[in-house]
Amino acid sequence: MNGKHTAETVEKYAARKSLARTMREMSKEPHTVSHVTGSEITTTALEDDGVDHIESLLERTEVWRIEPCLNDITAAVEIADTVS
């Protein structure tokens, strides 16, 4: 950190880091997606192949982390192409 961060930004960073660690450690079910908004982790079933569902999450400005769990490599490649 460069010394210009307020206590609020440091706290926000620490909270996000903690949530990211929690998401990595969560058990994942195939064909679901977990996402974080603010300080809440939500896991839902993916709709269809998941591409449209992931795209809609990416468009939401309050979502800052998305972790899909797929059981189909074709869907994973299509989502990766969409994201990039």
HTML snippet that shows the backbone in 3Dmol.js (N, CA, C, O; Angstrom):
<script src="https://3Dmol.org/build/3Dmol-min.js"></script>
<div id="view" style="width:600px;height:400px;position:relative"></div>
<script>
const pdb = `
ATOM      1  N   MET A   1       0.845  -1.168   0.000  1.00  0.00           N
ATOM      2  CA  MET A   1       0.000   0.000   0.000  1.00  0.00           C
ATOM      3  C   MET A   1       0.895   1.237   0.000  1.00  0.00           C
ATOM      4  O   MET A   1       2.005   1.222   0.532  1.00  0.00           O
ATOM      5  N   ASN A   2       0.396   2.286  -0.597  1.00  0.00           N
ATOM      6  CA  ASN A   2       1.242   3.449  -0.810  1.00  0.00           C
ATOM      7  C   ASN A   2       1.049   4.562   0.215  1.00  0.00           C
ATOM      8  O   ASN A   2       1.550   5.665  -0.003  1.00  0.00           O
ATOM      9  N   GLY A   3       0.364   4.330   1.299  1.00  0.00           N
ATOM     10  CA  GLY A   3       0.195   5.339   2.324  1.00  0.00           C
ATOM     11  C   GLY A   3      -0.983   6.261   2.110  1.00  0.00           C
ATOM     12  O   GLY A   3      -1.311   7.061   2.987  1.00  0.00           O
ATOM     13  N   LYS A   4      -1.627   6.163   0.953  1.00  0.00           N
ATOM     14  CA  LYS A   4      -2.767   7.019   0.652  1.00  0.00           C
ATOM     15  C   LYS A   4      -4.097   6.328   0.924  1.00  0.00           C
ATOM     16  O   LYS A   4      -5.160   6.903   0.688  1.00  0.00           O
ATOM     17  N   HIS A   5      -4.041   5.129   1.407  1.00  0.00           N
ATOM     18  CA  HIS A   5      -5.256   4.373   1.670  1.00  0.00           C
ATOM     19  C   HIS A   5      -5.831   4.751   3.032  1.00  0.00           C
ATOM     20  O   HIS A   5      -5.103   4.897   4.014  1.00  0.00           O
ATOM     21  N   THR A   6      -7.125   4.902   3.067  1.00  0.00           N
ATOM     22  CA  THR A   6      -7.780   5.201   4.331  1.00  0.00           C
ATOM     23  C   THR A   6      -8.037   3.903   5.078  1.00  0.00           C
ATOM     24  O   THR A   6      -7.897   2.817   4.516  1.00  0.00           O
ATOM     25  N   ALA A   7      -8.408   4.016   6.324  1.00  0.00           N
ATOM     26  CA  ALA A   7      -8.745   2.831   7.115  1.00  0.00           C
ATOM     27  C   ALA A   7      -9.890   2.076   6.461  1.00  0.00           C
ATOM     28  O   ALA A   7      -9.936   0.847   6.515  1.00  0.00           O
ATOM     29  N   GLU A   8     -10.817   2.804   5.843  1.00  0.00           N
ATOM     30  CA  GLU A   8     -11.970   2.177   5.189  1.00  0.00           C
ATOM     31  C   GLU A   8     -11.534   1.315   4.006  1.00  0.00           C
ATOM     32  O   GLU A   8     -12.035   0.202   3.844  1.00  0.00           O
ATOM     33  N   THR A   9     -10.611   1.806   3.176  1.00  0.00           N
ATOM     34  CA  THR A   9     -10.172   1.018   2.024  1.00  0.00           C
ATOM     35  C   THR A   9      -9.350  -0.185   2.468  1.00  0.00           C
ATOM     36  O   THR A   9      -9.434  -1.249   1.855  1.00  0.00           O
ATOM     37  N   VAL A  10      -8.568  -0.035   3.508  1.00  0.00           N
ATOM     38  CA  VAL A  10      -7.791  -1.163   4.036  1.00  0.00           C
ATOM     39  C   VAL A  10      -8.737  -2.230   4.582  1.00  0.00           C
ATOM     40  O   VAL A  10      -8.533  -3.423   4.356  1.00  0.00           O
ATOM     41  N   GLU A  11      -9.755  -1.803   5.291  1.00  0.00           N
ATOM     42  CA  GLU A  11     -10.740  -2.739   5.834  1.00  0.00           C
ATOM     43  C   GLU A  11     -11.503  -3.441   4.714  1.00  0.00           C
ATOM     44  O   GLU A  11     -11.753  -4.644   4.793  1.00  0.00           O
ATOM     45  N   LYS A  12     -11.870  -2.704   3.682  1.00  0.00           N
ATOM     46  CA  LYS A  12     -12.593  -3.286   2.546  1.00  0.00           C
ATOM     47  C   LYS A  12     -11.715  -4.330   1.852  1.00  0.00           C
ATOM     48  O   LYS A  12     -12.192  -5.409   1.502  1.00  0.00           O
ATOM     49  N   TYR A  13     -10.445  -4.011   1.656  1.00  0.00           N
ATOM     50  CA  TYR A  13      -9.509  -4.940   1.035  1.00  0.00           C
ATOM     51  C   TYR A  13      -9.391  -6.213   1.868  1.00  0.00           C
ATOM     52  O   TYR A  13      -9.420  -7.314   1.318  1.00  0.00           O
ATOM     53  N   ALA A  14      -9.262  -6.079   3.169  1.00  0.00           N
ATOM     54  CA  ALA A  14      -9.135  -7.240   4.054  1.00  0.00           C
ATOM     55  C   ALA A  14     -10.392  -8.092   4.015  1.00  0.00           C
ATOM     56  O   ALA A  14     -10.308  -9.320   4.021  1.00  0.00           O
ATOM     57  N   ALA A  15     -11.556  -7.457   3.975  1.00  0.00           N
ATOM     58  CA  ALA A  15     -12.823  -8.193   3.920  1.00  0.00           C
ATOM     59  C   ALA A  15     -12.926  -8.960   2.608  1.00  0.00           C
ATOM     60  O   ALA A  15     -13.352 -10.115   2.597  1.00  0.00           O
ATOM     61  N   ARG A  16     -12.541  -8.331   1.508  1.00  0.00           N
ATOM     62  CA  ARG A  16     -12.590  -9.011   0.203  1.00  0.00           C
ATOM     63  C   ARG A  16     -11.615 -10.185   0.162  1.00  0.00           C
ATOM     64  O   ARG A  16     -11.937 -11.246  -0.373  1.00  0.00           O
ATOM     65  N   LYS A  17     -10.445  -9.996   0.719  1.00  0.00           N
ATOM     66  CA  LYS A  17      -9.450 -11.074   0.751  1.00  0.00           C
ATOM     67  C   LYS A  17      -9.972 -12.256   1.558  1.00  0.00           C
ATOM     68  O   LYS A  17      -9.768 -13.409   1.177  1.00  0.00           O
ATOM     69  N   SER A  18     -10.638 -11.977   2.662  1.00  0.00           N
ATOM     70  CA  SER A  18     -11.211 -13.025   3.494  1.00  0.00           C
ATOM     71  C   SER A  18     -12.324 -13.762   2.748  1.00  0.00           C
ATOM     72  O   SER A  18     -12.397 -14.990   2.800  1.00  0.00           O
ATOM     73  N   LEU A  19     -13.187 -13.021   2.056  1.00  0.00           N
ATOM     74  CA  LEU A  19     -14.262 -13.650   1.285  1.00  0.00           C
ATOM     75  C   LEU A  19     -13.709 -14.492   0.139  1.00  0.00           C
ATOM     76  O   LEU A  19     -14.224 -15.574  -0.142  1.00  0.00           O
ATOM     77  N   ALA A  20     -12.674 -14.005  -0.516  1.00  0.00           N
ATOM     78  CA  ALA A  20     -12.055 -14.766  -1.602  1.00  0.00           C
ATOM     79  C   ALA A  20     -11.486 -16.076  -1.073  1.00  0.00           C
ATOM     80  O   ALA A  20     -11.615 -17.115  -1.721  1.00  0.00           O
ATOM     81  N   ARG A  21     -10.863 -16.035   0.089  1.00  0.00           N
ATOM     82  CA  ARG A  21     -10.327 -17.253   0.704  1.00  0.00           C
ATOM     83  C   ARG A  21     -11.464 -18.210   1.052  1.00  0.00           C
ATOM     84  O   ARG A  21     -11.352 -19.416   0.833  1.00  0.00           O
ATOM     85  N   THR A  22     -12.549 -17.678   1.590  1.00  0.00           N
ATOM     86  CA  THR A  22     -13.719 -18.497   1.928  1.00  0.00           C
ATOM     87  C   THR A  22     -14.260 -19.183   0.683  1.00  0.00           C
ATOM     88  O   THR A  22     -14.591 -20.368   0.722  1.00  0.00           O
ATOM     89  N   MET A  23     -14.354 -18.444  -0.430  1.00  0.00           N
ATOM     90  CA  MET A  23     -14.860 -19.037  -1.676  1.00  0.00           C
ATOM     91  C   MET A  23     -13.957 -20.159  -2.165  1.00  0.00           C
ATOM     92  O   MET A  23     -14.445 -21.196  -2.614  1.00  0.00           O
ATOM     93  N   ARG A  24     -12.640 -19.961  -2.083  1.00  0.00           N
ATOM     94  CA  ARG A  24     -11.707 -21.009  -2.523  1.00  0.00           C
ATOM     95  C   ARG A  24     -11.879 -22.276  -1.702  1.00  0.00           C
ATOM     96  O   ARG A  24     -11.730 -23.382  -2.222  1.00  0.00           O
ATOM     97  N   GLU A  25     -12.192 -22.121  -0.424  1.00  0.00           N
ATOM     98  CA  GLU A  25     -12.294 -23.271   0.476  1.00  0.00           C
ATOM     99  C   GLU A  25     -13.671 -23.930   0.474  1.00  0.00           C
ATOM    100  O   GLU A  25     -13.831 -25.029   1.006  1.00  0.00           O
ATOM    101  N   MET A  26     -14.667 -23.267  -0.120  1.00  0.00           N
ATOM    102  CA  MET A  26     -16.023 -23.820  -0.148  1.00  0.00           C
ATOM    103  C   MET A  26     -16.063 -25.072  -1.017  1.00  0.00           C
ATOM    104  O   MET A  26     -15.340 -25.169  -2.009  1.00  0.00           O
ATOM    105  N   SER A  27     -16.909 -26.028  -0.643  1.00  0.00           N
ATOM    106  CA  SER A  27     -17.115 -27.165  -1.533  1.00  0.00           C
ATOM    107  C   SER A  27     -17.970 -26.681  -2.692  1.00  0.00           C
ATOM    108  O   SER A  27     -18.869 -25.860  -2.510  1.00  0.00           O
ATOM    109  N   LYS A  28     -17.691 -27.184  -3.863  1.00  0.00           N
ATOM    110  CA  LYS A  28     -18.371 -26.740  -5.072  1.00  0.00           C
ATOM    111  C   LYS A  28     -19.191 -27.892  -5.653  1.00  0.00           C
ATOM    112  O   LYS A  28     -18.736 -29.035  -5.689  1.00  0.00           O
ATOM    113  N   GLU A  29     -20.373 -27.582  -6.096  1.00  0.00           N
ATOM    114  CA  GLU A  29     -21.232 -28.548  -6.776  1.00  0.00           C
ATOM    115  C   GLU A  29     -21.159 -28.266  -8.273  1.00  0.00           C
ATOM    116  O   GLU A  29     -21.200 -27.105  -8.681  1.00  0.00           O
ATOM    117  N   PRO A  30     -21.052 -29.310  -9.101  1.00  0.00           N
ATOM    118  CA  PRO A  30     -21.023 -29.080 -10.547  1.00  0.00           C
ATOM    119  C   PRO A  30     -22.270 -28.340 -11.020  1.00  0.00           C
ATOM    120  O   PRO A  30     -23.363 -28.531 -10.488  1.00  0.00           O
ATOM    121  N   HIS A  31     -22.087 -27.506 -12.013  1.00  0.00           N
ATOM    122  CA  HIS A  31     -23.122 -26.722 -12.672  1.00  0.00           C
ATOM    123  C   HIS A  31     -23.757 -25.686 -11.741  1.00  0.00           C
ATOM    124  O   HIS A  31     -24.963 -25.439 -11.778  1.00  0.00           O
ATOM    125  N   THR A  32     -22.893 -25.083 -10.898  1.00  0.00           N
ATOM    126  CA  THR A  32     -23.318 -23.975 -10.040  1.00  0.00           C
ATOM    127  C   THR A  32     -22.358 -22.812 -10.234  1.00  0.00           C
ATOM    128  O   THR A  32     -21.276 -22.966 -10.801  1.00  0.00           O
ATOM    129  N   VAL A  33     -22.769 -21.662  -9.759  1.00  0.00           N
ATOM    130  CA  VAL A  33     -21.896 -20.493  -9.781  1.00  0.00           C
ATOM    131  C   VAL A  33     -22.033 -19.783  -8.443  1.00  0.00           C
ATOM    132  O   VAL A  33     -23.138 -19.566  -7.947  1.00  0.00           O
ATOM    133  N   SER A  34     -20.890 -19.428  -7.872  1.00  0.00           N
ATOM    134  CA  SER A  34     -20.871 -18.631  -6.651  1.00  0.00           C
ATOM    135  C   SER A  34     -20.401 -17.239  -7.028  1.00  0.00           C
ATOM    136  O   SER A  34     -19.496 -17.083  -7.848  1.00  0.00           O
ATOM    137  N   HIS A  35     -21.016 -16.225  -6.429  1.00  0.00           N
ATOM    138  CA  HIS A  35     -20.579 -14.858  -6.678  1.00  0.00           C
ATOM    139  C   HIS A  35     -20.707 -14.045  -5.400  1.00  0.00           C
ATOM    140  O   HIS A  35     -21.491 -14.360  -4.505  1.00  0.00           O
ATOM    141  N   VAL A  36     -19.908 -12.987  -5.352  1.00  0.00           N
ATOM    142  CA  VAL A  36     -19.881 -12.137  -4.165  1.00  0.00           C
ATOM    143  C   VAL A  36     -20.400 -10.757  -4.529  1.00  0.00           C
ATOM    144  O   VAL A  36     -19.969 -10.143  -5.505  1.00  0.00           O
ATOM    145  N   THR A  37     -21.336 -10.290  -3.720  1.00  0.00           N
ATOM    146  CA  THR A  37     -21.805  -8.904  -3.796  1.00  0.00           C
ATOM    147  C   THR A  37     -21.643  -8.326  -2.403  1.00  0.00           C
ATOM    148  O   THR A  37     -22.207  -8.836  -1.434  1.00  0.00           O
ATOM    149  N   GLY A  38     -20.876  -7.266  -2.314  1.00  0.00           N
ATOM    150  CA  GLY A  38     -20.631  -6.686  -0.997  1.00  0.00           C
ATOM    151  C   GLY A  38     -19.914  -7.682  -0.116  1.00  0.00           C
ATOM    152  O   GLY A  38     -18.762  -8.030  -0.375  1.00  0.00           O
ATOM    153  N   SER A  39     -20.588  -8.146   0.927  1.00  0.00           N
ATOM    154  CA  SER A  39     -19.977  -9.121   1.832  1.00  0.00           C
ATOM    155  C   SER A  39     -20.786 -10.411   1.878  1.00  0.00           C
ATOM    156  O   SER A  39     -20.729 -11.143   2.866  1.00  0.00           O
ATOM    157  N   GLU A  40     -21.537 -10.696   0.819  1.00  0.00           N
ATOM    158  CA  GLU A  40     -22.403 -11.876   0.783  1.00  0.00           C
ATOM    159  C   GLU A  40     -22.016 -12.796  -0.366  1.00  0.00           C
ATOM    160  O   GLU A  40     -21.879 -12.355  -1.508  1.00  0.00           O
ATOM    161  N   ILE A  41     -21.840 -14.089  -0.052  1.00  0.00           N
ATOM    162  CA  ILE A  41     -21.562 -15.101  -1.066  1.00  0.00           C
ATOM    163  C   ILE A  41     -22.874 -15.805  -1.388  1.00  0.00           C
ATOM    164  O   ILE A  41     -23.571 -16.288  -0.495  1.00  0.00           O
ATOM    165  N   THR A  42     -23.198 -15.856  -2.680  1.00  0.00           N
ATOM    166  CA  THR A  42     -24.417 -16.522  -3.133  1.00  0.00           C
ATOM    167  C   THR A  42     -24.037 -17.613  -4.118  1.00  0.00           C
ATOM    168  O   THR A  42     -23.216 -17.386  -5.007  1.00  0.00           O
ATOM    169  N   THR A  43     -24.622 -18.790  -3.972  1.00  0.00           N
ATOM    170  CA  THR A  43     -24.405 -19.889  -4.908  1.00  0.00           C
ATOM    171  C   THR A  43     -25.744 -20.285  -5.501  1.00  0.00           C
ATOM    172  O   THR A  43     -26.711 -20.527  -4.780  1.00  0.00           O
ATOM    173  N   THR A  44     -25.788 -20.347  -6.833  1.00  0.00           N
ATOM    174  CA  THR A  44     -27.018 -20.722  -7.532  1.00  0.00           C
ATOM    175  C   THR A  44     -26.693 -21.736  -8.617  1.00  0.00           C
ATOM    176  O   THR A  44     -25.545 -21.873  -9.040  1.00  0.00           O
ATOM    177  N   ALA A  45     -27.721 -22.440  -9.057  1.00  0.00           N
ATOM    178  CA  ALA A  45     -27.563 -23.359 -10.180  1.00  0.00           C
ATOM    179  C   ALA A  45     -27.393 -22.540 -11.451  1.00  0.00           C
ATOM    180  O   ALA A  45     -28.038 -21.506 -11.628  1.00  0.00           O
ATOM    181  N   LEU A  46     -26.521 -23.011 -12.329  1.00  0.00           N
ATOM    182  CA  LEU A  46     -26.347 -22.339 -13.608  1.00  0.00           C
ATOM    183  C   LEU A  46     -27.535 -22.627 -14.504  1.00  0.00           C
ATOM    184  O   LEU A  46     -28.081 -23.731 -14.498  1.00  0.00           O
ATOM    185  N   GLU A  47     -27.923 -21.638 -15.264  1.00  0.00           N
ATOM    186  CA  GLU A  47     -29.014 -21.796 -16.215  1.00  0.00           C
ATOM    187  C   GLU A  47     -28.448 -22.296 -17.539  1.00  0.00           C
ATOM    188  O   GLU A  47     -27.422 -21.790 -17.995  1.00  0.00           O
ATOM    189  N   ASP A  48     -29.084 -23.263 -18.157  1.00  0.00           N
ATOM    190  CA  ASP A  48     -28.666 -23.823 -19.446  1.00  0.00           C
ATOM    191  C   ASP A  48     -27.185 -24.183 -19.429  1.00  0.00           C
ATOM    192  O   ASP A  48     -26.740 -24.935 -18.561  1.00  0.00           O
ATOM    193  N   ASP A  49     -26.408 -23.647 -20.391  1.00  0.00           N
ATOM    194  CA  ASP A  49     -24.979 -23.967 -20.427  1.00  0.00           C
ATOM    195  C   ASP A  49     -24.154 -23.054 -19.541  1.00  0.00           C
ATOM    196  O   ASP A  49     -22.952 -23.268 -19.381  1.00  0.00           O
ATOM    197  N   GLY A  50     -24.780 -22.039 -18.963  1.00  0.00           N
ATOM    198  CA  GLY A  50     -24.100 -21.169 -18.022  1.00  0.00           C
ATOM    199  C   GLY A  50     -23.564 -19.883 -18.602  1.00  0.00           C
ATOM    200  O   GLY A  50     -23.278 -18.948 -17.854  1.00  0.00           O
ATOM    201  N   VAL A  51     -23.418 -19.806 -19.924  1.00  0.00           N
ATOM    202  CA  VAL A  51     -22.800 -18.631 -20.542  1.00  0.00           C
ATOM    203  C   VAL A  51     -23.628 -17.378 -20.269  1.00  0.00           C
ATOM    204  O   VAL A  51     -23.092 -16.376 -19.795  1.00  0.00           O
ATOM    205  N   ASP A  52     -24.920 -17.424 -20.562  1.00  0.00           N
ATOM    206  CA  ASP A  52     -25.768 -16.245 -20.343  1.00  0.00           C
ATOM    207  C   ASP A  52     -25.820 -15.861 -18.869  1.00  0.00           C
ATOM    208  O   ASP A  52     -25.831 -14.679 -18.526  1.00  0.00           O
ATOM    209  N   HIS A  53     -25.852 -16.862 -18.007  1.00  0.00           N
ATOM    210  CA  HIS A  53     -25.894 -16.621 -16.553  1.00  0.00           C
ATOM    211  C   HIS A  53     -24.626 -15.883 -16.107  1.00  0.00           C
ATOM    212  O   HIS A  53     -24.701 -14.901 -15.368  1.00  0.00           O
ATOM    213  N   ILE A  54     -23.474 -16.358 -16.557  1.00  0.00           N
ATOM    214  CA  ILE A  54     -22.202 -15.721 -16.205  1.00  0.00           C
ATOM    215  C   ILE A  54     -22.148 -14.307 -16.775  1.00  0.00           C
ATOM    216  O   ILE A  54     -21.722 -13.378 -16.089  1.00  0.00           O
ATOM    217  N   GLU A  55     -22.578 -14.138 -18.027  1.00  0.00           N
ATOM    218  CA  GLU A  55     -22.582 -12.807 -18.638  1.00  0.00           C
ATOM    219  C   GLU A  55     -23.434 -11.833 -17.836  1.00  0.00           C
ATOM    220  O   GLU A  55     -23.047 -10.681 -17.638  1.00  0.00           O
ATOM    221  N   SER A  56     -24.594 -12.294 -17.376  1.00  0.00           N
ATOM    222  CA  SER A  56     -25.466 -11.397 -16.604  1.00  0.00           C
ATOM    223  C   SER A  56     -24.822 -11.015 -15.268  1.00  0.00           C
ATOM    224  O   SER A  56     -24.986  -9.886 -14.805  1.00  0.00           O
ATOM    225  N   LEU A  57     -24.097 -11.937 -14.654  1.00  0.00           N
ATOM    226  CA  LEU A  57     -23.377 -11.613 -13.420  1.00  0.00           C
ATOM    227  C   LEU A  57     -22.245 -10.621 -13.689  1.00  0.00           C
ATOM    228  O   LEU A  57     -22.011  -9.716 -12.888  1.00  0.00           O
ATOM    229  N   LEU A  58     -21.548 -10.787 -14.804  1.00  0.00           N
ATOM    230  CA  LEU A  58     -20.456  -9.888 -15.155  1.00  0.00           C
ATOM    231  C   LEU A  58     -20.948  -8.459 -15.385  1.00  0.00           C
ATOM    232  O   LEU A  58     -20.208  -7.503 -15.154  1.00  0.00           O
ATOM    233  N   GLU A  59     -22.172  -8.315 -15.830  1.00  0.00           N
ATOM    234  CA  GLU A  59     -22.732  -6.988 -16.099  1.00  0.00           C
ATOM    235  C   GLU A  59     -23.144  -6.260 -14.823  1.00  0.00           C
ATOM    236  O   GLU A  59     -23.307  -5.039 -14.838  1.00  0.00           O
ATOM    237  N   ARG A  60     -23.313  -6.976 -13.736  1.00  0.00           N
ATOM    238  CA  ARG A  60     -23.732  -6.354 -12.473  1.00  0.00           C
ATOM    239  C   ARG A  60     -22.513  -5.734 -11.784  1.00  0.00           C
ATOM    240  O   ARG A  60     -21.553  -6.431 -11.457  1.00  0.00           O
ATOM    241  N   THR A  61     -22.561  -4.435 -11.573  1.00  0.00           N
ATOM    242  CA  THR A  61     -21.412  -3.727 -11.011  1.00  0.00           C
ATOM    243  C   THR A  61     -21.147  -4.094  -9.557  1.00  0.00           C
ATOM    244  O   THR A  61     -20.018  -3.949  -9.088  1.00  0.00           O
ATOM    245  N   GLU A  62     -22.161  -4.566  -8.831  1.00  0.00           N
ATOM    246  CA  GLU A  62     -21.955  -4.898  -7.423  1.00  0.00           C
ATOM    247  C   GLU A  62     -21.306  -6.268  -7.229  1.00  0.00           C
ATOM    248  O   GLU A  62     -20.869  -6.589  -6.124  1.00  0.00           O
ATOM    249  N   VAL A  63     -21.236  -7.077  -8.282  1.00  0.00           N
ATOM    250  CA  VAL A  63     -20.585  -8.390  -8.205  1.00  0.00           C
ATOM    251  C   VAL A  63     -19.104  -8.194  -8.477  1.00  0.00           C
ATOM    252  O   VAL A  63     -18.720  -7.681  -9.528  1.00  0.00           O
ATOM    253  N   TRP A  64     -18.264  -8.608  -7.517  1.00  0.00           N
ATOM    254  CA  TRP A  64     -16.826  -8.403  -7.704  1.00  0.00           C
ATOM    255  C   TRP A  64     -16.030  -9.703  -7.786  1.00  0.00           C
ATOM    256  O   TRP A  64     -14.819  -9.671  -8.003  1.00  0.00           O
ATOM    257  N   ARG A  65     -16.687 -10.833  -7.617  1.00  0.00           N
ATOM    258  CA  ARG A  65     -16.000 -12.115  -7.788  1.00  0.00           C
ATOM    259  C   ARG A  65     -17.015 -13.149  -8.230  1.00  0.00           C
ATOM    260  O   ARG A  65     -18.121 -13.218  -7.694  1.00  0.00           O
ATOM    261  N   ILE A  66     -16.631 -13.962  -9.220  1.00  0.00           N
ATOM    262  CA  ILE A  66     -17.501 -15.019  -9.747  1.00  0.00           C
ATOM    263  C   ILE A  66     -16.673 -16.288  -9.872  1.00  0.00           C
ATOM    264  O   ILE A  66     -15.568 -16.267 -10.415  1.00  0.00           O
ATOM    265  N   GLU A  67     -17.215 -17.402  -9.362  1.00  0.00           N
ATOM    266  CA  GLU A  67     -16.545 -18.697  -9.488  1.00  0.00           C
ATOM    267  C   GLU A  67     -17.549 -19.743  -9.955  1.00  0.00           C
ATOM    268  O   GLU A  67     -18.315 -20.270  -9.147  1.00  0.00           O
ATOM    269  N   PRO A  68     -17.555 -20.051 -11.257  1.00  0.00           N
ATOM    270  CA  PRO A  68     -18.429 -21.116 -11.735  1.00  0.00           C
ATOM    271  C   PRO A  68     -17.787 -22.483 -11.506  1.00  0.00           C
ATOM    272  O   PRO A  68     -16.563 -22.614 -11.508  1.00  0.00           O
ATOM    273  N   CYS A  69     -18.613 -23.474 -11.314  1.00  0.00           N
ATOM    274  CA  CYS A  69     -18.153 -24.860 -11.205  1.00  0.00           C
ATOM    275  C   CYS A  69     -18.877 -25.643 -12.296  1.00  0.00           C
ATOM    276  O   CYS A  69     -20.086 -25.865 -12.223  1.00  0.00           O
ATOM    277  N   LEU A  70     -18.127 -26.053 -13.295  1.00  0.00           N
ATOM    278  CA  LEU A  70     -18.721 -26.688 -14.472  1.00  0.00           C
ATOM    279  C   LEU A  70     -18.308 -28.145 -14.563  1.00  0.00           C
ATOM    280  O   LEU A  70     -17.240 -28.536 -14.092  1.00  0.00           O
ATOM    281  N   ASN A  71     -19.170 -28.938 -15.173  1.00  0.00           N
ATOM    282  CA  ASN A  71     -18.811 -30.338 -15.400  1.00  0.00           C
ATOM    283  C   ASN A  71     -18.700 -30.614 -16.896  1.00  0.00           C
ATOM    284  O   ASN A  71     -18.675 -31.769 -17.322  1.00  0.00           O
ATOM    285  N   ASP A  72     -18.633 -29.551 -17.686  1.00  0.00           N
ATOM    286  CA  ASP A  72     -18.571 -29.667 -19.136  1.00  0.00           C
ATOM    287  C   ASP A  72     -17.474 -28.740 -19.658  1.00  0.00           C
ATOM    288  O   ASP A  72     -17.584 -27.519 -19.539  1.00  0.00           O
ATOM    289  N   ILE A  73     -16.431 -29.307 -20.226  1.00  0.00           N
ATOM    290  CA  ILE A  73     -15.303 -28.501 -20.699  1.00  0.00           C
ATOM    291  C   ILE A  73     -15.724 -27.562 -21.815  1.00  0.00           C
ATOM    292  O   ILE A  73     -15.161 -26.475 -21.941  1.00  0.00           O
ATOM    293  N   THR A  74     -16.697 -27.950 -22.629  1.00  0.00           N
ATOM    294  CA  THR A  74     -17.164 -27.083 -23.718  1.00  0.00           C
ATOM    295  C   THR A  74     -17.753 -25.798 -23.152  1.00  0.00           C
ATOM    296  O   THR A  74     -17.474 -24.712 -23.658  1.00  0.00           O
ATOM    297  N   ALA A  75     -18.565 -25.913 -22.108  1.00  0.00           N
ATOM    298  CA  ALA A  75     -19.143 -24.720 -21.480  1.00  0.00           C
ATOM    299  C   ALA A  75     -18.039 -23.869 -20.851  1.00  0.00           C
ATOM    300  O   ALA A  75     -18.084 -22.641 -20.923  1.00  0.00           O
ATOM    301  N   ALA A  76     -17.064 -24.509 -20.243  1.00  0.00           N
ATOM    302  CA  ALA A  76     -15.965 -23.769 -19.612  1.00  0.00           C
ATOM    303  C   ALA A  76     -15.194 -22.966 -20.647  1.00  0.00           C
ATOM    304  O   ALA A  76     -14.837 -21.816 -20.392  1.00  0.00           O
ATOM    305  N   VAL A  77     -14.931 -23.554 -21.816  1.00  0.00           N
ATOM    306  CA  VAL A  77     -14.207 -22.860 -22.876  1.00  0.00           C
ATOM    307  C   VAL A  77     -15.048 -21.698 -23.404  1.00  0.00           C
ATOM    308  O   VAL A  77     -14.521 -20.613 -23.649  1.00  0.00           O
ATOM    309  N   GLU A  78     -16.352 -21.920 -23.581  1.00  0.00           N
ATOM    310  CA  GLU A  78     -17.222 -20.865 -24.089  1.00  0.00           C
ATOM    311  C   GLU A  78     -17.303 -19.691 -23.089  1.00  0.00           C
ATOM    312  O   GLU A  78     -17.289 -18.527 -23.489  1.00  0.00           O
ATOM    313  N   ILE A  79     -17.385 -20.008 -21.809  1.00  0.00           N
ATOM    314  CA  ILE A  79     -17.404 -18.954 -20.791  1.00  0.00           C
ATOM    315  C   ILE A  79     -16.071 -18.202 -20.791  1.00  0.00           C
ATOM    316  O   ILE A  79     -16.051 -16.975 -20.698  1.00  0.00           O
ATOM    317  N   ALA A  80     -14.978 -18.921 -20.893  1.00  0.00           N
ATOM    318  CA  ALA A  80     -13.654 -18.262 -20.929  1.00  0.00           C
ATOM    319  C   ALA A  80     -13.547 -17.341 -22.128  1.00  0.00           C
ATOM    320  O   ALA A  80     -13.013 -16.238 -22.010  1.00  0.00           O
ATOM    321  N   ASP A  81     -14.045 -17.771 -23.287  1.00  0.00           N
ATOM    322  CA  ASP A  81     -14.026 -16.915 -24.474  1.00  0.00           C
ATOM    323  C   ASP A  81     -14.889 -15.675 -24.275  1.00  0.00           C
ATOM    324  O   ASP A  81     -14.521 -14.581 -24.703  1.00  0.00           O
ATOM    325  N   THR A  82     -16.032 -15.848 -23.629  1.00  0.00           N
ATOM    326  CA  THR A  82     -16.936 -14.727 -23.379  1.00  0.00           C
ATOM    327  C   THR A  82     -16.301 -13.721 -22.449  1.00  0.00           C
ATOM    328  O   THR A  82     -16.386 -12.516 -22.684  1.00  0.00           O
ATOM    329  N   VAL A  83     -15.664 -14.200 -21.393  1.00  0.00           N
ATOM    330  CA  VAL A  83     -15.050 -13.313 -20.406  1.00  0.00           C
ATOM    331  C   VAL A  83     -13.889 -12.547 -21.019  1.00  0.00           C
ATOM    332  O   VAL A  83     -13.730 -11.352 -20.770  1.00  0.00           O
ATOM    333  N   SER A  84     -13.084 -13.222 -21.812  1.00  0.00           N
ATOM    334  CA  SER A  84     -11.923 -12.538 -22.378  1.00  0.00           C
ATOM    335  C   SER A  84     -12.358 -11.645 -23.502  1.00  0.00           C
ATOM    336  O   SER A  84     -11.526 -10.976 -24.116  1.00  0.00           O
TER     337      SER A  84
END
`;
const viewer = $3Dmol.createViewer("view");
viewer.addModel(pdb, "pdb");
viewer.setStyle({}, {cartoon: {color: "spectrum"}});
viewer.zoomTo();
viewer.render();
</script>
